[in-house]
């Protein structure tokens, strides 16, 4: 058995109010008893004392009857197990199920819910809320944290395996040779390959200059022994200057024959990549070797690790591109909801449709949840807590029973006197 949870300060306040109400009701009942005893002992029921005694008798009867009724709800009066008393402890489970059915039938009514949702226009409220940049930032932070939470919850092995399968499947269906051929055509159409040639020529020129001594030693070693060294130096200088001039000429002349030759060979290669079965087969072979290589598998597995690290870092930083994009997206959605009545109508219709389905499907679950929750509560403690909740008002029933009973007794006695 469990105990229903209430706030301690609430319980203390209710306890004080219940005790005060009990004392007040009991004092009135005791007063009625005292009046009755006094009239019986010290008067002869003549005259006005007869009216007083009749009112006192009826007050005592009404007060005791209502005390019994109120007490019987929560416990056995005076501890005597009278039938049909201690109603709440005995009928707790029935009460819980009835409460669940009452809530499901009256508060989870689809028609009432739809009317209420259309009245409050949730899409308009959502749009106004999201249009505020501060609120959009809150949504962005929570969305980013949710993405991180989902990523953390996912099994790294399963994600990496799935990612690897997707990448491999995609790459195995790609025509590498045709893509390379098309890529060469695109580069040449925009003359972008000239930038590559220029960069290559500059690098070649620096390499020749940096390895000047190596070239000099190479020519000296290859020269016959009988050739004088000064002649070797002159040969080297002419070769070195010729190489540098050649590189400089090709680099400075956009119409140089070498460039034309490169263009022709590149165009020829692009055509062959698209049409040659041999080159296509070779490209596919290289692709398979790449996909089967352990380094490729390690690279793909590292993708997920990198994605998670960047996602976590971006979620923690308010000025990250992820957070800013999410914030702007949320704000734009809010602005669209605020400005577009048709969109608001569609969103409201969707919310109402979803809410209706949830209500229609969850009525039995709500009833069962409330019933099972109440069933787990301790009967005595539940009765005590309900008495704290309702007892103060029930004490006024005792007071009213005592006062109204006295009034009715007085009326009846008056009627008897008048008729007699």
N, C-alpha and C positions, 0 to 999 in steps of 0.2 A: 504493500500500500504506500502511496505517496501522499504528500501534503500539498494542498493548493497553495500557490505562492502569492503572498500579499506583502506589500511594503510595511515595514515595522512601524513607521510613524503613522501610517494610515490605521493600523490595527490599534495603536494606543489611543488615537483620537476617537475611534469608533467605540472602544471599550469605555472610555470616560462618558461619552454621550449616552450609551446604552444604560450604564449604571445610574446616571442622573435621571433618565426617563423612567427606569424601573422604580427608583425611590419615589418619584413624583406619583406614579400610578398606584404604588402600594400605599403611599400616605393617604391618598384620597379614599382608597378602599378601607384602610384602617379607620379613617374618620367616619365613614358610613357605618362601620361596625360599632364604633364607639357611640354614635348617635342612637343606633338601634338598641344597644344594651342599656343606654341611659333611659330611653323611653319605656323600655320593658320594666326596668327596675324602679324608676322613680315616678312614673306617671300611670294614669288609669285609662289611657287611650281616649279620654273624653276631649271633646272640642278640638282645638288646633293640634293637640298632641297626637291625635289619631292620624291626621294628615302627615305629621312629621314621621311617625312610626312607619306608615305605609311607604313613604318615599324612601326611608332608610332601608326597609326590608328589600324593596325592589332594587335599590342601589347595590346592596350586598350581593343579591342574586345575580344581577347583571355583571358586577365586577368580578365575582368568583367565576362565573361562566366564561367570561372573556379571558380571565387569567388562565383557566384550564385550556381553552382553545389555543391561546398563543403558546403556552408552554408545551402543549401536545404536539406542536409542529416540530419542536427541536429535541424533546426528551420525554420520558415518562413523568407525569406530574407526581411530585413527592416520592419519586423512585418506584412507584407502583406500576407494574407492567400491564396497564389497562389496555384492552384491545383498541386498535386504531389510534394509538398515541405514538410518539417518537416517529412521526410520519416521514420527516426528511431523512434521518439515518436509514430507515427501513426502505424507503422508496428512492434512495439516491440514484441507483442505476436506471430506474424507470424515468426519473426526472432528467438525467443526462441525455437519454435517448430522445425524450420528448422535446428537450431544449434544442437538440441538434436538428430534429425534424422541423421545429418551429422556425429556426433560423434559416434552414435550407428552403422552406416553403414560402417564407415571407420576405427575407432579406436577399435571397439569391434568385429572385424572380426575374427571368430574362427581359420581360416587357418593362418592368420597373427600372431595371438597370439600363436598358437602352434609352428610355426617356430621360433618365438622369444624366447619362453621358452626353446626349444631344444638347441638354440644357447647359452643361458646364463647358462644352466645346473644348475637349482636351487638346486637340491639335493646335488651336489658337494659343492656348496657355503654354504649350510646349514650344511653339514658335517664338513667342515673346521671351520666354526664359532662355532659349538657346541663342537668341539674337544678342543678348548681353555678352560682351567679350569675357567678362569674369566667369560667367556660367559656362561659356564654351570652353574656357581653359580647364574648368573642373571636369567637364566631359572628356576632354582630350587626355587629362591625367589619368582618369579612371579607365579609359579605353586602352591607353598604353600599358597601364598596370595589368589590365585584363589579358592583353596580348602576351605580356611576359609570363603571367601565371599559366596561361594555356601552354606556352612553350616549355615552361618548367615541368608541367604535368605530363608532357609527351615523352615517351621512351626514346632516348637518343638512338638506340640501336634500331628501333623500328623506323624512326624518321630518316636516319641515314640510309637504311636499306631501301626505303621507298624512294628517297631522293636519288639514290644511285640507279635504281631501276628506271625511273623516269628519264634521267639524263642519258643513260645508255640506250634506252629504247628510242629516244628522240634522235640521238646522234647516229644510231645504226640505220635509220631511215633517211638520213640526210645524204644527198648526192654531193660529196665533198668536191669532186672534180668540177662539176658544173658551177658550184658556188665560187670556187677559186677562179674559174674562167670569167664568170660574171664580175667578180671583184676586180680582176685585172682590167676588164673593159671599163668599169666605172672609174677606176683610178686614171686610166688613160684619157677618157672623155673629158675630164676636168683638168688634164695636164698636171695632176697631182704627182705623177711619177717623176716629173722633172725635179721636184723638191727632193725626192729621194736620191735621184742621180747627183744633184748638187751636193747633198750631204755626204754621199759616198765619195765624190771627188775631193771634197775638202778633207775628209778623213784620210784618203789615200795620199794626198799631198803632205799632210802632217806626218803620216807614217813614213813616207820617203825621207822627209827631212829629219825625223827623229832617228832613223836607221842609216844615216849617211855613212858613218864609220863602218857599219856592217857591210854595206854595199861596196865600199872601198876595199875592205879585206877580201870580199868574195871575188872581185875582179883581179886582185893581186894573186890570189891562190889559183885562179883559172888561167892566168896568163903564163905563156912559156917562160922557162927560167932565163932564157937568154935575152928576153925583152927588158930593156932598161926601165928602171923604176919611174923616171920622169914620164916615159911614154905611158906607163900604166896609169899614172895620175891624170894625164891628159885624157886618156880613154874614159876613165871614171868620170871626170868632170863633164865630158861631152854626154855620156850616158845619163848622168844625174840631171844636167841642165835640160836634156831632151825629155826626160820623164816629167820634170816639173813644168816645162813649157807645154807638153802634151796635156797634162792635167789642167793647166791654166786655160789653154785654148778650148778644150771641151767644156769647161765650166763657164767660160765667158760667151760662148757662141751657142745660142739656143737652136741653131739650125746645123750644128756640126754633124758630119757624117756618122760619127759614133752614136750620137743621139738618135739619128734616123734608124741606124742599124738596131739599136736597142728597142725603138718603137716597133720596128718590123718583127723582131724576134718575140717581143711581148705579145703583140697581136696574134702572131702565129701560135704561141703557147696557149693563149686564151681560147683560140679556135680548137686547138687539139684537145684541150681539157674538156671542152663541151662535146667533142665529136669522136675522139679516139677511144675505142674500147680498151686498148692497152693501157693508156694513161688512167682511164677510169678504174680498171682493175687494180692498177698499182696504188691509186689513191685509196680504194677500198681496203686493200691489204694493209696499208699504213694505218688506216683508221682502226681496223680490228686490232692491230698490234698495240695501238694507243689505248683502246678501251680495255684490253686484257692486261695492260701493264699495272703492276701493284701501285705505282706512284699515282696513276689516275684514280684508283679507288681511294687512296689516301687523300687526294685532292678533293674529291667529291665529299668524302666524310668530313673534311675540314670546313666545307661550305656551311653545314648546319651549325657547327661550333661558332664560326665567325658571325653567322646571322644572329644567333642567340646573344653573343657578346655585344654586337652593335645594337640589337633591339633593347637589351637591358640598359646599356649606356644612354641610348636615346630616350627611353622612358623615364630615366632619373633626371634628365636635364630639361628644365622648362623651355630653354631656347633651342632645343634640338629641332632639326627639320621635321622629324616625325611628329613631335608634340605640336609644332606650329602648323603643320599641315592638317592634323586632326582638329586642332582648334579652329582653323579657318573653315574646314569642311562643316564642323558643327554649327559655326556661326552662319554660314551660307544656307544650311538647311533651315535654321531658325528664321532667317530673313525670307526665304522662299515660302515657308509656312505662313509668315505674317503677311506677305504681299499677294499670295495666290489663293483666292477662295476655292478654286477648283481642286487644288492640291489638298487644302485643309479638309474639304469634303471627302476626298478619297481616303485620307489618313483616318478621319473620324469613322468612316464606314468600315475600314479595316479593323480599327480598334474595337468597334461595336461588334463586328462579326466574331472576332477572336474572343471577346469577353462573353458573348452569348454562348459560344461553344464551350468555353471553360465552365461557365455556370451550369449549363445543361448537363455537362459530363461530371461535374464535381459535387452535385447535390448529395448523392449517396455517400461520397467520401467525406464530406463535411459532417454529415450526420454521424457516420461511424467514428470519425476522429473525436468529436465532442463526446459521444457516448463512451468510447473506450478511455478517454482521458478522465471523465468523471468516475468511471468504474474503478480506476486505479487509485482514486483518492480514498483516504481513510474516512470512514463514515462519521465517527465522532468529531473529528477535526473539521470535516466539511460542514457538519451541522453547526458547530461553533462559529465558523467563519461566516456562514450565511446568516446566523443570528446577529453577528456584528453588523452585517450589511443591512438587514431588514428590521432588526429587533427594535430599534428606537422608534420607528414608525408604528410598529405593532403595539408598543406600549401605549400609544395614543388610542388604539382600539380599546385597551383596558380602561383608560380614563373615560372615553366616550361611553363605554358600556356601563360604567358605574353611574355617570351623570345622566345618561339617557334612561337607564333603568329606573333611577330615582324619579325622573320626570314622568315616566309611564306609570309607575306605582302611584304617584300623586294624582294623576289623571283618573286612573281606575278607582282609587278611593273616593275621589270627588264625585265620580259618576255613581258609585254605590250609595253614597250619602244622599245625593240628590234624588235618586230613584227610590231609595228606601224611605 
